[in-house]
Amino acid sequence: MGLRTILLIDVGVEPMDLLDALARRLDFRVLRAKTTDEAMLLLREPRFAIGCAVVPPDLPVPHPGRAISAMRQAARCRDLPFLVTGSPRSTEECRVLSSAGIRIPLWAPVDAHMLRFQLNRALSTGETFRRRRGARRIPSSARAIVHARGGRAKEARLYTLSAQGAFLASAMPSLRGTDVEIELPSLASFGRLSGEVVMTNVAGNLMKRNLPAGMAVRFEHLADEELAAIELYIERKTRQLEL
């Protein structure tokens, strides 16, 4: 198994069945452990090459920080990313989880775009992910309408948004080089965002497995107030991506 393998340590009171099914649909390989001892055995097995682990917020051990440290030692990876899933927790509970070495939340309800984004982020090991991406971006599943020249319009879903551009999930992306305007009905304060399609991800040998089918759009000619609105929105949403 490759680096897209995730381990679900399913030992809490909220089963991870839905998370398991959704992750598999997104082309992640999933292993499940029903006890922390079973998780240790799986993490020690080099053929699994586990890239990250997901735990419940109520991990049933006396000292969560020690348990997570022991699991990282078992995996021979001191930076093995740990995510937490389940019902949202209070600020104080999140602080305790963070101090135990967990950084990335998957609070319910989790949609496909949020799950893909957060798992990709974990598998890309934090700083490497941010450095490669450049501008901060956030996941979304907002409805989008893509307008092209000639008045043609088609439906899409926002996957990620940054101040520089967006990735739109679509079964029929526009061709690379196409000038488009993106309308986000639930984010009407942005207005129509002008840009150019700079990359498409379609079925075939070259399809990127870590992205949905769709297209990347680079924003162009945005007004200062549009950029400010996007950056403020991203700042607010970024806080929800961390514990």
PLY file of the C-alpha trace (Angstrom):
ply
format ascii 1.0
element vertex 243
property float x
property float y
property float z
element edge 242
property int vertex1
property int vertex2
end_header
0.00 0.00 0.00
1.12 3.54 -0.73
1.30 6.82 1.07
-2.43 7.42 0.59
-3.11 4.74 3.21
-4.87 6.01 6.32
-5.47 4.24 9.61
-8.80 4.68 11.40
-8.42 3.88 15.09
-12.09 3.17 15.68
-12.21 2.87 19.46
-14.58 5.70 20.41
-18.33 5.84 21.01
-18.97 7.34 17.55
-18.24 4.68 14.87
-16.14 5.67 11.87
-18.15 3.67 9.30
-19.27 6.70 7.29
-15.78 8.20 7.30
-14.39 4.85 6.12
-16.85 4.60 3.23
-16.33 8.19 2.12
-12.52 7.91 2.24
-12.63 4.77 0.10
-14.86 6.51 -2.44
-12.20 9.23 -2.66
-9.57 6.60 -3.54
-7.80 6.46 -0.19
-6.76 3.08 1.16
-8.22 2.53 4.61
-7.10 0.28 7.45
-9.12 0.00 10.64
-8.11 -0.89 14.17
-10.59 -1.71 16.91
-8.04 -1.34 19.72
-4.90 0.71 20.26
-2.92 -2.55 20.47
-4.16 -3.50 17.00
-3.24 -0.03 15.77
0.31 -0.51 17.09
0.64 -3.78 15.16
-0.57 -2.18 11.92
1.75 0.81 12.36
4.73 -1.50 12.86
4.01 -3.36 9.61
6.18 -1.65 6.94
4.22 -3.00 3.98
1.23 -0.84 4.91
3.15 2.49 4.74
0.48 4.32 6.72
0.55 8.05 5.96
-1.72 9.33 8.74
-4.01 8.11 11.51
-7.46 9.22 12.64
-8.53 8.93 16.27
-11.74 9.71 18.17
-11.81 12.65 20.58
-12.52 10.23 23.44
-9.49 7.98 22.87
-9.88 5.49 25.77
-6.39 5.67 27.25
-5.18 7.32 30.49
-2.66 9.57 28.73
-3.54 10.37 25.06
-0.25 12.19 24.47
1.78 9.16 25.56
-0.37 6.82 23.48
0.08 8.93 20.34
3.81 9.21 20.97
4.00 5.41 21.33
2.10 4.93 18.06
4.48 7.30 16.28
7.41 5.29 17.63
5.75 2.09 16.42
5.44 3.60 12.95
9.06 4.83 13.11
7.76 8.28 12.18
7.96 10.95 14.85
5.93 13.31 12.65
3.14 10.85 11.74
0.08 13.12 11.39
-2.91 12.42 13.64
-6.40 13.72 12.89
-9.45 13.67 15.14
-13.01 12.97 14.06
-16.39 12.94 15.76
-18.76 15.54 17.15
-17.24 19.04 17.53
-15.53 19.71 20.85
-15.21 22.75 23.08
-12.21 25.08 22.96
-10.77 23.50 26.10
-11.21 19.96 24.76
-9.53 21.00 21.51
-6.63 22.42 23.52
-6.20 19.06 25.27
-6.27 17.21 21.94
-3.74 19.61 20.46
-1.41 19.17 23.44
-1.59 15.40 22.86
-0.12 15.91 19.38
-3.26 16.06 17.23
-3.42 18.98 14.82
-6.14 18.45 12.20
-9.88 18.09 12.90
-12.48 16.26 10.85
-15.52 17.34 12.83
-18.87 15.90 11.79
-20.57 16.35 9.47
-17.67 15.88 7.03
-18.34 16.28 3.31
-16.20 14.82 0.53
-14.34 18.05 -0.23
-13.42 18.73 3.39
-12.30 15.11 3.91
-10.17 15.06 0.76
-8.59 18.41 1.61
-7.76 17.54 5.22
-6.42 14.07 4.39
-4.31 15.47 1.54
-3.03 18.09 3.95
-2.09 15.48 6.53
-0.43 13.23 3.97
1.54 16.19 2.64
3.05 16.73 6.12
2.09 20.23 7.15
4.82 22.71 6.26
5.64 20.94 3.00
1.99 21.27 1.99
1.86 24.98 2.78
5.20 25.72 1.12
4.27 23.94 -2.10
0.84 25.55 -2.29
2.02 29.10 -1.65
-1.14 31.11 -0.95
-3.39 29.86 1.81
-6.40 27.97 0.59
-9.45 26.49 2.18
-11.81 23.68 1.19
-15.43 24.27 0.27
-18.39 22.51 -1.30
-20.19 25.70 -2.30
-22.25 25.66 -5.48
-20.61 27.50 -8.36
-21.79 28.70 -11.74
-19.07 29.01 -14.38
-19.75 31.60 -17.07
-17.79 31.50 -20.32
-17.82 33.72 -23.38
-21.01 33.65 -25.37
-23.21 33.51 -22.30
-22.70 29.79 -21.72
-22.94 28.72 -18.10
-22.51 25.42 -16.30
-22.79 24.15 -12.77
-19.78 23.15 -10.70
-18.74 22.79 -7.06
-16.02 24.78 -5.40
-13.30 22.46 -4.05
-10.68 24.94 -2.87
-10.39 28.71 -2.78
-7.40 31.01 -2.36
-6.73 34.67 -3.07
-4.99 33.56 -6.27
-7.57 31.19 -7.65
-9.93 28.29 -7.17
-10.32 24.65 -8.05
-13.78 23.70 -9.27
-15.08 20.14 -9.24
-16.83 19.43 -12.52
-17.45 16.41 -14.72
-17.09 18.68 -17.77
-14.35 21.24 -17.07
-13.65 24.05 -19.52
-10.59 23.78 -21.72
-7.26 25.12 -20.53
-6.85 28.76 -21.55
-10.59 29.52 -21.38
-11.55 32.85 -19.81
-14.32 32.37 -17.27
-16.25 34.16 -14.55
-17.14 32.27 -11.39
-20.36 33.02 -9.57
-20.76 31.70 -6.03
-24.43 32.17 -5.04
-23.79 31.43 -1.35
-20.89 33.90 -1.33
-22.57 36.70 -3.22
-20.38 39.37 -1.60
-17.50 38.24 -3.82
-19.32 39.15 -7.01
-18.27 37.38 -10.20
-14.63 36.34 -10.04
-12.79 36.61 -13.38
-10.03 34.19 -14.27
-8.45 31.77 -16.70
-8.53 27.97 -16.65
-4.91 26.93 -16.14
-5.27 23.19 -15.53
-7.85 20.45 -15.92
-8.12 17.12 -14.13
-10.01 14.56 -16.20
-10.25 10.79 -16.30
-7.22 9.10 -17.83
-3.67 8.06 -17.15
-2.60 11.56 -16.12
-5.49 12.24 -13.73
-4.30 13.48 -10.34
-5.70 11.13 -7.69
-5.53 13.78 -4.95
-7.97 16.08 -6.77
-11.55 15.66 -7.95
-12.32 15.86 -11.65
-12.47 19.52 -12.58
-10.40 22.60 -13.35
-8.07 25.08 -11.72
-8.81 28.74 -12.37
-6.30 31.55 -11.81
-7.99 34.80 -10.87
-7.30 37.86 -13.00
-8.26 41.54 -12.80
-9.92 41.30 -9.38
-10.74 44.54 -7.63
-9.07 45.33 -4.32
-12.36 44.91 -2.44
-12.88 41.47 -4.01
-9.42 40.34 -2.91
-9.99 41.73 0.57
-13.31 39.87 0.86
-11.70 36.59 -0.23
-8.75 36.98 2.14
-11.05 37.78 5.07
-13.19 34.73 4.30
-10.11 32.49 4.05
-8.74 33.83 7.32
-11.99 33.01 9.09
-12.27 29.52 7.58
-8.60 28.67 8.17
-9.19 28.77 11.92
-11.67 25.91 11.52
-9.02 23.70 9.91
-6.86 23.59 13.03
-7.43 22.55 16.63
0 1
1 2
2 3
3 4
4 5
5 6
6 7
7 8
8 9
9 10
10 11
11 12
12 13
13 14
14 15
15 16
16 17
17 18
18 19
19 20
20 21
21 22
22 23
23 24
24 25
25 26
26 27
27 28
28 29
29 30
30 31
31 32
32 33
33 34
34 35
35 36
36 37
37 38
38 39
39 40
40 41
41 42
42 43
43 44
44 45
45 46
46 47
47 48
48 49
49 50
50 51
51 52
52 53
53 54
54 55
55 56
56 57
57 58
58 59
59 60
60 61
61 62
62 63
63 64
64 65
65 66
66 67
67 68
68 69
69 70
70 71
71 72
72 73
73 74
74 75
75 76
76 77
77 78
78 79
79 80
80 81
81 82
82 83
83 84
84 85
85 86
86 87
87 88
88 89
89 90
90 91
91 92
92 93
93 94
94 95
95 96
96 97
97 98
98 99
99 100
100 101
101 102
102 103
103 104
104 105
105 106
106 107
107 108
108 109
109 110
110 111
111 112
112 113
113 114
114 115
115 116
116 117
117 118
118 119
119 120
120 121
121 122
122 123
123 124
124 125
125 126
126 127
127 128
128 129
129 130
130 131
131 132
132 133
133 134
134 135
135 136
136 137
137 138
138 139
139 140
140 141
141 142
142 143
143 144
144 145
145 146
146 147
147 148
148 149
149 150
150 151
151 152
152 153
153 154
154 155
155 156
156 157
157 158
158 159
159 160
160 161
161 162
162 163
163 164
164 165
165 166
166 167
167 168
168 169
169 170
170 171
171 172
172 173
173 174
174 175
175 176
176 177
177 178
178 179
179 180
180 181
181 182
182 183
183 184
184 185
185 186
186 187
187 188
188 189
189 190
190 191
191 192
192 193
193 194
194 195
195 196
196 197
197 198
198 199
199 200
200 201
201 202
202 203
203 204
204 205
205 206
206 207
207 208
208 209
209 210
210 211
211 212
212 213
213 214
214 215
215 216
216 217
217 218
218 219
219 220
220 221
221 222
222 223
223 224
224 225
225 226
226 227
227 228
228 229
229 230
230 231
231 232
232 233
233 234
234 235
235 236
236 237
237 238
238 239
239 240
240 241
241 242
